[in-house]
Amino acid sequence: MRKKGRGIKGKLALTAVAIAAASLVVGCMQQGATESDVSTEETQYANSYEEAEAILAQRNARQDEINKEYAPEIRTLEDGTKVQRTPTEYQCYHWNRPYEGGTSYNTYYMDADNRGCGACHEDLKDTLSNMEYQHVTVWNDALGNWLTADQCQLCHSDDDGYEFGTLMHAVHYGERNGQSFEDRGGKCISCHNMTENGEGFELWDQVKYDHLDGIVKEKNVQGEFQFDQTTKVSKDEMFTYDWIHSDYDHLISIMGKHGINEPLPQEMVDNWEITIDGLVNKPYTAKLKDLIAEAEAEGASVTKLSKIHCLDNMPGGGGISNVEITGIPLNWLIERGGGMKDGVTGVIVDRREFHTNGVQNHSTRGTGTDKFGDVYLVYKIDGRPLDISSGSPCINWIEANDAQGNVKQCVGYKITDEDKDWDAISENGFDSYDEGPYMNKPNVTALKVPEGKIIKTGEPFTFEGYADAFDEAVTKIEFSMDNGKTWTAFDLGQTDPRQWVYWHFTWTPETDGSYVLMLRGTTESGLVTDDQYIQKVMVTAKSNFEE
């Protein structure tokens, strides 16, 4: 492999020695030598210098060829967005890269364009959604989030099964994909970074910004910040993890996979029944349509903006939505049954379910009495009846709570005095099995920015995304563009944890180069996004860029 720079410097150093030696000889000869002898030495001096210049020009020309050949790849995505995944190095003279704009470290030595998931997969959402074997729905096209290995590792872990490393090596080197992976140049370094830090094989996608050259570090990044809690998505755009609860949900997921996502048959909806039992004074069963009519006639039905956020939503993920719900308050349903008896601790939400071996399965989801005022039996989203995917004909909805409590195809509520850890049932974000930091509380996520999106130097660019912390209010959002050395904070005041925080941050790149935005948040109780879960988003600014 040709070494850039050092060989040239070596030749120049030898030439300099030769020049110095020649000068000494000339100086000595001038005391007693003839004019012709001195002229000969001067000719040798000139020839040596010209030779060095010629060698340098040759090397520079070859370096220019290398720079063009190994310039970072610019891709055009299917939607027309242009991206450059590998930074261009804009620094000036360096001992081993003495060329303005030289790119060979990132691409020639590090081979960065051919590493990481993005080298082969333009969009992991498309990869998962188009698998022959159905993958669970973890993407959200409406939000425009970009899946990364971080989201994959949440479920594919030692504790949850289907461990990530074991699975990915089998997928890429196994009989089904092994040949195509190798044909495309796939090897260990395609996915991994090999280190001397004792960490062994690291995932390249998770550490690349620590190793790539040419990333512009902007101290105390400045920009215009705005947020609201009223931005919403439609019912059709609401995320749903169809697989999360039961076999019934899995059936719904399969139907959705094949384009079947209509409301249930009207006869089934008209005859759907809701049971309120347990520790109520007058347990009852009533048809859902009758309860809706009665609640609306009394003005008890509620229409409001509310978020749904999944426990398993990593920063950068799409498992969240802000939607308009219409539902019947749980407290109204309880009062209709004569109110609660003494000693009530919580409620268990029941669902329609298959019978397995003659035994009907029931939900174990619920919440404690302190959240009864946040529970609704929702029958409309975005002003329209629910479809199959969103839980037709009705879904239990618990505000400011983990979405797994939002039980689909709800058939009733059991008021109970059971001694349960209701906080554990609600979960509301989780830490690492009661040890270590929260993974997604608070979750601050940037949306709609594919890796290396090309933007215009000197013109404002707006990042946007959401922040949420389940049952806690997010009170501060911070941004960094110097790898977390400095943070620019924006205080939100007292936000409502029943809706997400949707933010915009407008910033202007002053120079060409790649910039990496890091995001974190703080909650009302002082929780701060843990360093290991902070999302990183790279954009590439170019002064000569045309969309």
C-alpha positions in Angstrom: 0.0 0.0 0.0 1.4 3.4 -1.0 2.0 5.6 2.0 0.8 9.2 1.5 3.1 12.1 2.4 5.8 10.3 4.4 7.7 9.1 1.2 7.6 12.6 -0.2 8.9 14.2 2.9 11.7 11.6 3.0 12.8 12.5 -0.5 12.6 16.2 0.2 14.7 15.7 3.3 17.4 13.9 1.4 17.3 16.6 -1.3 17.7 19.3 1.4 20.8 17.5 2.7 22.2 17.3 -0.8 21.6 21.0 -1.3 23.2 21.9 2.0 26.3 19.7 1.2 26.6 21.3 -2.3 26.5 24.7 -0.8 29.3 23.9 1.6 31.4 22.5 -1.3 30.7 25.7 -3.4 31.7 27.9 -0.4 35.0 26.0 0.0 35.8 26.0 -3.7 35.2 29.7 -4.1 38.3 30.3 -2.1 40.6 28.6 -4.5 38.7 27.0 -7.3 38.4 28.3 -10.9 35.2 29.9 -12.2 34.4 26.8 -14.4 34.6 24.5 -11.4 32.0 26.7 -9.5 29.7 26.7 -12.4 29.6 22.9 -12.5 28.6 22.7 -8.9 25.8 25.3 -9.5 24.4 23.2 -12.4 24.3 20.1 -10.1 22.4 22.1 -7.5 19.8 23.3 -10.0 19.3 19.8 -11.4 18.7 18.3 -8.0 16.1 20.9 -7.1 14.2 20.5 -10.3 14.2 16.7 -9.9 12.7 17.1 -6.4 10.0 19.4 -7.8 9.2 17.0 -10.6 8.8 14.1 -8.0 6.6 16.3 -5.8 4.4 17.2 -8.8 4.1 13.6 -9.8 3.1 12.6 -6.3 0.6 15.4 -6.0 -1.0 14.4 -9.3 -1.3 10.8 -8.1 -2.8 12.1 -4.8 -5.4 14.1 -6.7 -6.3 10.9 -8.5 -6.7 9.1 -5.2 -8.8 11.9 -3.8 -11.2 11.7 -6.7 -11.3 7.9 -6.8 -11.9 7.6 -3.0 -14.1 10.7 -2.6 -17.0 9.9 -0.2 -20.0 8.4 -2.0 -23.0 10.6 -2.6 -26.2 8.6 -2.9 -29.7 9.6 -4.0 -32.4 7.8 -2.0 -35.6 6.6 -3.4 -37.4 9.8 -2.3 -34.8 12.0 -4.0 -32.9 12.9 -0.8 -29.1 13.1 -1.3 -26.9 11.7 1.4 -23.2 11.5 2.1 -22.6 8.9 4.8 -18.8 9.5 5.2 -17.4 12.9 6.2 -15.1 14.8 3.8 -11.9 15.9 5.5 -11.5 19.6 5.1 -8.5 20.1 7.4 -5.2 21.5 6.1 -1.7 20.2 6.4 -1.2 17.2 8.6 2.0 15.2 8.9 0.6 12.2 7.0 -2.1 13.9 4.9 -0.6 17.1 3.5 -3.4 17.8 1.0 -6.3 20.3 1.3 -9.5 18.3 1.1 -7.8 14.9 1.3 -10.3 12.1 1.8 -8.1 9.0 1.9 -8.2 8.4 5.7 -12.0 7.9 5.9 -12.5 6.1 2.6 -9.0 4.8 1.5 -7.9 3.5 4.9 -11.1 3.2 7.0 -13.2 2.1 4.0 -16.1 3.9 5.7 -18.4 3.9 2.7 -18.5 0.1 2.7 -19.2 -0.3 6.5 -22.2 -0.3 8.7 -25.8 -1.2 7.9 -26.2 1.7 5.5 -23.6 0.3 3.2 -26.0 -2.3 2.0 -29.4 -1.2 3.3 -30.8 2.1 2.3 -33.6 1.9 4.9 -33.8 -0.8 7.6 -37.6 -0.2 7.7 -38.0 -1.4 4.2 -35.7 -4.4 4.9 -37.8 -5.5 7.8 -41.2 -4.8 6.3 -40.3 -6.7 3.1 -38.9 -9.8 4.8 -40.3 -13.2 3.6 -40.8 -14.1 7.3 -43.0 -11.5 8.9 -41.1 -9.2 11.3 -42.9 -7.4 14.1 -44.0 -3.9 13.2 -41.3 -1.6 14.7 -41.2 1.0 11.9 -43.3 4.1 11.6 -43.4 5.6 8.1 -45.6 8.5 9.2 -43.0 9.8 11.6 -40.1 9.4 9.2 -37.7 7.8 11.8 -34.7 5.9 10.6 -34.1 2.5 12.2 -30.6 1.7 13.4 -28.9 -1.2 15.1 -29.7 0.5 18.4 -33.4 -0.2 18.1 -32.7 -3.8 17.0 -30.6 -4.5 20.0 -33.4 -3.6 22.4 -35.3 -6.8 21.6 -32.4 -8.9 20.4 -30.5 -9.2 23.7 -29.3 -11.9 26.0 -32.3 -11.4 28.2 -35.1 -11.1 25.7 -33.8 -13.9 23.4 -32.7 -13.9 19.7 -29.5 -12.3 20.8 -28.3 -9.7 18.3 -24.8 -10.9 17.5 -25.8 -14.6 17.2 -28.8 -13.7 14.9 -27.0 -11.2 12.7 -24.0 -13.5 12.0 -26.3 -16.3 11.1 -28.5 -14.1 8.8 -25.5 -12.6 7.0 -23.3 -15.7 6.7 -26.0 -18.4 6.6 -27.1 -20.3 3.5 -29.9 -17.9 2.6 -27.8 -14.7 2.5 -24.2 -15.8 2.9 -23.3 -15.9 -0.8 -24.8 -12.5 -1.6 -23.2 -10.9 1.5 -19.7 -12.2 0.4 -20.3 -11.2 -3.2 -20.9 -7.7 -2.1 -17.6 -7.7 -0.2 -19.0 -8.5 3.2 -16.5 -9.4 5.9 -16.0 -8.8 9.6 -14.9 -5.2 9.2 -18.2 -4.4 7.3 -20.0 -4.4 10.6 -17.4 -4.3 13.3 -14.6 -2.0 14.6 -11.6 -3.9 16.0 -10.0 -2.0 18.9 -7.2 -1.9 21.5 -9.4 -0.6 24.2 -10.4 -3.9 25.6 -13.9 -3.8 24.2 -13.1 -6.3 21.5 -15.4 -6.2 18.5 -17.6 -3.0 18.6 -20.4 -2.3 16.2 -19.1 0.2 13.7 -22.4 2.1 13.5 -22.2 2.8 17.2 -18.7 4.1 17.4 -17.9 5.4 13.9 -18.3 9.1 14.8 -15.6 8.6 17.4 -13.1 7.5 14.7 -14.0 9.2 11.4 -12.0 12.3 10.5 -13.4 15.6 9.3 -16.4 15.9 11.6 -16.9 19.6 12.5 -17.1 20.2 16.2 -19.2 23.2 17.0 -19.0 24.4 20.5 -22.2 25.6 22.2 -24.3 25.2 19.1 -26.8 27.9 18.6 -30.2 28.0 16.9 -33.9 28.8 17.2 -35.9 26.4 19.3 -39.7 25.9 19.3 -42.0 23.3 20.7 -45.6 22.4 21.1 -47.8 19.6 22.4 -50.6 19.9 19.8 -48.8 18.4 16.7 -50.7 15.1 16.0 -50.9 12.3 13.5 -54.1 10.7 12.0 -55.6 7.4 13.0 -54.1 5.9 9.8 -50.7 7.1 10.8 -50.8 6.0 14.5 -48.2 3.4 15.3 -49.3 0.0 16.5 -47.3 -3.0 17.7 -49.8 -5.5 16.6 -47.9 -8.5 18.0 -47.5 -7.3 21.5 -50.4 -8.8 23.5 -51.7 -12.1 22.2 -52.5 -14.6 19.5 -55.5 -12.4 18.6 -53.2 -9.4 18.0 -50.9 -11.6 15.9 -53.9 -12.6 13.8 -54.7 -8.9 13.3 -51.0 -8.3 12.4 -51.2 -11.0 9.7 -54.4 -9.4 8.3 -52.7 -6.0 8.2 -49.7 -7.5 6.5 -52.1 -8.6 3.7 -53.9 -5.3 3.5 -56.9 -6.2 5.5 -57.3 -3.4 8.0 -61.0 -2.5 7.9 -63.4 -2.1 10.9 -64.9 -5.3 12.2 -68.3 -6.4 10.7 -71.0 -4.0 11.9 -73.0 -6.8 13.4 -70.0 -7.8 15.6 -69.5 -4.1 16.6 -73.2 -3.7 17.4 -73.2 -6.7 19.7 -69.9 -6.0 21.4 -70.3 -6.2 25.2 -68.4 -4.5 28.0 -68.5 -6.0 31.5 -67.8 -4.0 34.7 -67.4 -6.4 37.7 -65.3 -7.1 40.7 -65.5 -4.6 43.6 -68.4 -2.5 42.2 -71.7 -2.3 44.0 -73.7 -3.2 40.9 -71.7 -5.3 38.4 -73.2 -5.2 34.9 -72.7 -6.1 31.2 -73.9 -3.7 28.5 -73.5 -3.4 24.8 -70.8 -1.0 23.8 -73.1 0.9 21.4 -75.5 1.5 24.3 -72.8 2.7 26.6 -71.5 5.1 23.9 -75.0 6.5 23.3 -75.6 7.0 27.1 -72.3 8.6 27.8 -72.6 11.0 24.8 -76.2 11.9 25.9 -74.9 12.8 29.4 -71.9 14.7 28.0 -69.6 12.3 29.7 -67.7 11.2 26.6 -64.4 12.9 26.2 -62.5 14.0 23.1 -58.9 15.1 23.6 -55.3 14.9 22.4 -53.4 12.1 24.0 -50.1 10.2 23.3 -49.5 6.5 23.0 -45.9 5.5 23.7 -44.4 2.0 23.8 -42.1 0.8 26.5 -39.9 -0.7 23.9 -39.3 2.5 22.0 -35.6 3.4 21.9 -34.4 7.0 21.2 -34.6 7.2 17.4 -37.6 4.9 17.3 -41.1 5.5 16.0 -43.1 3.8 18.7 -45.1 6.9 19.7 -48.0 8.9 18.4 -50.0 12.0 19.4 -53.7 11.4 18.4 -57.2 12.7 19.0 -59.1 10.1 21.1 -62.8 9.9 21.9 -63.7 7.7 24.8 -65.7 7.0 28.0 -64.0 7.6 31.3 -63.4 4.6 33.5 -64.8 6.6 36.5 -68.1 7.1 34.6 -68.3 3.3 33.9 -67.7 2.6 37.6 -70.3 5.1 38.8 -72.8 3.6 36.4 -72.3 0.4 38.4 -73.0 2.1 41.7 -69.5 3.1 42.5 -66.7 1.1 44.1 -66.6 -0.9 47.3 -64.0 -0.3 50.0 -60.5 -1.5 49.7 -60.0 -1.1 45.9 -56.4 -1.0 44.9 -56.6 -1.1 41.1 -58.3 -2.3 37.9 -57.5 -5.2 35.5 -58.4 -4.6 31.9 -59.8 -7.6 30.0 -59.7 -8.3 26.3 -61.2 -10.6 23.7 -59.0 -13.6 23.3 -58.7 -17.1 21.8 -59.5 -20.1 23.8 -56.4 -22.3 24.3 -57.1 -25.9 25.3 -60.6 -24.9 26.4 -59.2 -22.1 28.7 -59.7 -18.5 27.8 -56.7 -16.3 28.3 -57.1 -12.9 30.0 -55.1 -9.7 30.2 -52.9 -9.0 33.2 -52.6 -5.3 32.3 -54.1 -2.7 34.5 -53.3 0.3 36.8 -53.6 1.5 40.3 -56.4 3.8 41.7 -54.1 6.8 41.4 -54.5 6.7 37.6 -58.2 5.9 37.3 -58.8 9.5 36.1 -56.5 8.8 33.1 -58.3 5.7 31.9 -60.7 5.8 28.9 -62.6 3.2 26.9 -61.7 4.7 23.5 -64.0 4.0 20.5 -62.9 6.7 18.1 -59.5 8.0 17.0 -59.2 11.1 14.9 -63.0 11.2 15.0 -63.5 7.9 13.2 -64.2 4.3 14.4 -61.2 2.2 15.1 -59.9 -0.2 12.5 -58.6 -3.7 13.3 -55.0 -2.6 13.8 -55.9 0.1 16.3 -58.2 -2.2 18.4 -61.6 -2.2 16.8 -64.2 -1.7 18.2 -62.7 -0.3 21.3 -59.3 0.0 23.1 -58.5 0.6 26.7 -56.4 3.8 26.9 -54.3 4.9 29.9 -52.8 8.3 29.6 -49.2 9.1 30.5 -48.5 5.4 30.6 -46.7 2.6 28.8 -48.7 1.7 25.7 -48.8 -2.0 26.7 -51.6 -1.0 29.1 -53.7 0.2 26.1 -55.4 -3.2 25.7 -57.0 -3.7 22.3 -60.4 -5.3 21.7 -61.3 -4.4 25.3 -64.3 -6.4 26.8 -64.3 -5.0 30.3 -62.8 -4.0 33.6 -62.4 -5.9 36.9 -62.1 -3.6 39.9 -59.9 -5.4 42.4 -58.3 -5.2 45.9 -55.4 -7.4 44.9 -52.1 -6.6 46.4 -50.2 -5.8 43.2 -47.2 -3.7 42.4 -49.2 -1.4 40.1 -46.2 0.7 39.3 -44.4 -2.4 37.9 -47.4 -3.3 35.9 -47.6 0.2 34.4 -43.8 0.1 33.8 -43.6 3.6 32.3 -40.2 3.3 30.8 -37.8 0.8 32.4 -34.3 0.6 33.7 -32.1 -2.3 33.0 -33.9 -5.0 35.0 -33.8 -2.8 38.1 -30.2 -2.0 37.6 -28.6 0.8 35.7 -30.0 3.8 33.9 -33.3 4.2 32.0 -33.1 3.3 28.3 -35.8 5.7 27.1 -36.8 8.0 29.9 -36.6 10.7 28.8 -36.6 9.8 25.1 -35.5 12.7 22.8 -35.6 11.7 19.1 -34.8 13.5 15.9 -36.9 12.5 12.9 -36.7 12.7 9.1 -32.9 12.9 8.8 -31.3 9.9 7.0 -27.7 9.4 7.8 -25.5 12.0 6.1 -28.4 14.1 4.6 -26.8 16.8 2.5 -27.9 20.3 3.4 -26.8 23.8 2.1 -23.9 25.6 3.9 -24.9 29.0 5.1 -28.7 28.3 5.0 -30.9 27.5 8.0 -31.8 23.8 8.4 -34.5 22.6 10.8 -34.2 19.4 12.8 -37.5 18.2 14.3 -38.6 15.4 16.5 -40.3 14.5 19.8 -39.5 14.1 23.5 -41.4 12.1 26.0 -41.0 10.4 29.4 -44.2 8.4 29.9 -45.6 9.5 33.2 -43.2 12.4 33.8 -43.1 15.8 32.2 -40.1 16.7 30.0 -38.8 20.0 31.3 -35.6 20.5 29.3 -34.1 19.6 25.9 -30.4 19.9 25.1 -28.4 19.8 21.9 -24.6 19.2 21.3 -22.4 19.3 18.2 -19.1 18.7 19.8 -19.6 15.1 20.9 -21.2 16.1 24.2 -18.4 18.4 25.5 -20.9 21.4 25.6 -24.6 21.4 25.6 -27.1 24.1 24.6 -30.2 23.8 26.8 -33.8 25.0 26.2 -36.2 25.0 29.2 -39.7 23.9 28.4 -41.4 24.9 31.6 -44.1 22.6 32.9 -45.3 20.4 30.1 -48.2 17.9 30.1 -47.0 14.2 30.2 -50.3 13.2 28.6 -49.0 14.5 25.2 -45.7 14.4 23.6 -43.4 17.4 23.2 -42.9 18.0 19.5 -39.8 20.3 18.9 -38.1 22.2 16.1 -34.4 23.3 16.2 -33.3 25.6 13.4 -29.5 25.9 12.9 -27.2 27.2 10.2 -24.0 25.5 9.2 -21.3 28.2 8.6 -18.7 26.0 6.9 -18.7 22.9 4.7 -18.4 19.6 6.5 -20.2 16.9 8.4 -21.9 17.8 11.7 -23.2 15.3 14.3 -26.2 16.4 16.4 -26.6 14.8 19.8 -29.9 15.1 21.9 -30.9 14.6 25.5 -33.6 15.6 27.8 -34.4 16.1 31.5 -37.7 15.3 33.4 -39.4 17.0 36.2 -37.9 14.5 38.7 -34.4 15.2 37.4 -34.0 12.1 35.1 -31.5 12.8 32.3 -31.1 10.7 29.1 -28.2 8.4 29.8 -25.1 8.8 27.6 -25.2 5.3 26.2 -28.7 5.9 24.8 -28.3 9.3 23.3 -29.2 9.5 19.6 -26.7 10.8 17.1 -27.7 12.3 13.8 -25.2 13.3 11.1 -25.8 15.9 8.3 -23.3 17.0 5.6 -23.2 20.7 4.6 -22.0 21.6 1.2 -21.7 25.1 -0.3 -22.2 23.9 -3.9 -25.1 21.6 -3.1 -28.2 21.8 -5.3 -31.3 19.7 -4.4 
